[in-house]
């Protein structure tokens, strides 16, 4: 059962990343109709989300293979998302144009990555490296760094 939840849990960021790349790529590189459909998209948010989609795929793959770096990458994605959300808030406060769906999308991304990070650092869990008496180590150490002699 743990294998199934591990697969499902790590597939979510990969799927979310692929959808993010597709949507962002269409908005950034699509034709005039695609660009018009995004309305008052905030360029730095749009570029962040598009590029972050690649990190989502990498984090999901790393979580699937239980790599400790994937936990750190997931935390980095969450922190970066929060920082972009704050910058977006400043953009709103100074009267910048935006779409309400951007508020919803950034809020959703923050919640999703908060949940992924929460699942990835929980011990024991289906994402992060398991801690055992034989191999005590931090979730932030690699397999080799945590082995005892």
C-alpha positions in Angstrom: 0.0 0.0 0.0 2.8 2.4 0.8 4.2 2.0 -2.7 0.8 3.0 -4.1 0.6 6.1 -1.9 4.3 7.0 -2.7 3.5 6.7 -6.4 0.3 8.8 -6.2 2.0 11.4 -3.9 5.0 11.9 -6.1 3.0 11.8 -9.4 1.0 14.8 -8.3 3.9 17.3 -8.4 4.9 15.8 -11.8 1.5 16.2 -13.2 1.1 19.7 -11.7 4.4 20.6 -13.2 3.6 19.4 -16.7 0.2 21.2 -16.6 2.0 24.4 -15.4 4.6 24.1 -18.2 1.8 23.6 -20.8 -0.3 26.5 -19.6 2.6 28.9 -19.0 4.2 28.0 -22.4 0.9 28.6 -24.2 0.5 32.0 -22.5 4.1 33.0 -23.1 4.8 31.5 -26.5 1.4 31.0 -28.0 -0.2 33.2 -30.7 -2.1 36.4 -30.2 -5.2 34.6 -29.2 -3.4 32.7 -26.4 -1.8 35.9 -25.1 -5.1 37.7 -25.2 -6.8 34.9 -23.3 -4.5 35.5 -20.2 -5.7 39.1 -20.0 -3.8 41.2 -17.4 -1.3 38.5 -16.5 1.6 39.8 -14.4 4.7 39.0 -16.4 7.0 38.1 -13.5 4.4 35.8 -12.1 3.8 34.1 -15.4 7.5 33.5 -16.0 8.0 32.3 -12.5 5.1 29.8 -12.8 6.3 28.6 -16.2 9.9 28.0 -15.0 8.8 26.6 -11.7 6.9 23.9 -13.6 10.2 22.3 -14.5 11.3 22.3 -10.8 7.9 20.7 -10.0 8.6 17.8 -12.4 12.1 17.4 -10.9 10.9 17.5 -7.3 8.2 14.9 -8.1 10.7 12.6 -9.7 13.1 13.0 -6.8 10.4 12.3 -4.3 9.4 9.2 -6.2 12.9 7.9 -6.0 13.2 9.0 -2.4 16.1 11.4 -3.0 16.9 13.7 -0.1 17.6 16.6 -2.5 14.0 16.4 -3.5 12.9 17.4 0.0 15.2 20.4 -0.2 14.0 21.3 -3.7 10.4 21.1 -2.5 11.1 23.5 0.4 12.9 25.8 -2.1 9.8 25.7 -4.4 7.6 26.6 -1.5 9.8 29.5 -0.3 10.1 30.8 -3.8 6.4 30.6 -4.3 5.8 32.5 -1.1 8.3 35.2 -2.1 6.6 35.6 -5.6 3.2 35.8 -3.8 4.6 38.6 -1.6 6.0 40.4 -4.7 2.6 39.9 -6.4 0.9 41.4 -3.3 3.2 44.5 -3.6 2.3 44.7 -7.3 -1.4 44.8 -6.2 -0.8 47.4 -3.5 0.8 49.8 -6.0 -2.1 49.5 -8.3 -0.7 47.1 -10.9 -3.1 45.4 -13.3 -3.9 41.7 -12.6 -6.4 38.9 -13.1 -8.3 37.6 -10.1 -7.4 34.0 -11.3 -3.8 34.9 -10.6 -4.6 35.5 -7.0 -6.4 32.1 -6.9 -3.6 30.3 -8.8 -0.8 31.6 -6.6 -2.8 30.8 -3.5 -3.4 27.3 -4.8 0.3 26.8 -5.6 1.3 27.9 -2.1 -1.2 25.5 -0.4 -0.2 22.6 -2.7 3.5 23.1 -2.1 2.9 23.5 1.6 1.1 20.2 1.6 3.9 18.5 -0.5 6.6 19.8 1.8 4.6 18.7 4.9 4.3 15.2 3.5 7.9 15.1 2.4 9.4 16.0 5.8 7.0 14.0 7.9 8.6 10.9 9.6 7.8 8.2 8.7 6.4 9.1 5.4 6.0 8.0 1.8 8.2 10.7 0.3 11.3 11.5 2.3 14.1 9.1 3.3 13.1 6.9 6.2 15.0 7.3 9.5 16.0 4.0 11.1 18.1 3.1 14.2 20.6 1.5 11.8 20.9 4.6 9.7 20.0 7.6 11.8 20.2 10.7 9.7 18.5 14.0 8.9 16.0 14.2 6.1 18.4 16.6 4.6 21.3 14.2 4.4 22.0 12.0 1.5 21.9 8.2 1.9 25.8 8.1 2.1 26.1 11.0 4.5 23.7 9.2 7.0 25.3 5.8 7.1 27.0 4.9 10.3 30.2 2.9 10.5 
